[in-house]
Amino acid sequence: MYPVVRTLQSMGRSRLIGIMLLAVAAAVFLVFLSVTGLAGLTAWLAGTEGWLGKLLVGTVSLLAGIGGWFLLPVLTILIGGLFQEWVVQRVETHEYPGSGWRGAPGFLHNLPHDLRFTLLALFLNLLILPFYLLGIGFLLSIALNSYLLGREFFENVAGLHIGKPAARQLGRRHRAAVYGGGLVITMTTLTPVLNLFVPILASVWMVHLFHRLPAGTDAVASVP
């Protein structure tokens, strides 16, 4: 059910290198923007006069960098949304000719939805921060983000074919496969270097998962 090999093969066959590099640049930019923004805000509020101010700015910058690393699963939703339609079209053209999505890819088409979902995911991840003090925060983060990433990426890909409501129902009928995909995506976001490519990997993974589901294949076949 889990298309590991097919996903990796598609990265080369579908000529996604350029899109992957753009996604990497977007991920690095967002983390850099977050860190420098918080550091600048701290410097403005506390001032940089003396060693205490510099220590405070350095500490905030370090914590922001660490926080950005652990919040990369949340940023993955936003970054993946920017390139998802292009990825789906490329993969389906090469892997599933005749059954691919026929729409025109858009760069900012789903940006409002992706922003709302990213903010929701960020809020939920912030809610579980106190549980890190109890030693279970990391496990809760894995469980939460596996659900969020699996559901969002699957519904976005399937929704291009059958609409979001039908995609949500299909995902519920195959929640184990969708959650398993989300778990793989979440764990990959915690792997150095590889995590920068997660937005594209996740989209490719869900394309293959959708086409492996009998209900998904039937739904695509029924769309004129």
Buried (B, 14 or more C-beta within 10 A) or exposed (E): EBBEEBBEBBBEEBEBEEBBEBBBEBBEEBBEEBBEEBBEEBBEEBEEEEEEBBEBBEEBBEEBBEBBEBBBBBBBBBBBBBBBBBBBBBBBBBBBEEBBBEEEBEEEBBEEBBEEBBEBBBEBBEEBEEBEEEEEBEEBBBBBBBBBBBBBBBBBBBBBBBBEEBBBBBBEEBBEBBBBBBBBBBBBBBEEEEBBBBBBBBBBBBBBBBBBBEBBBEBBEEEE
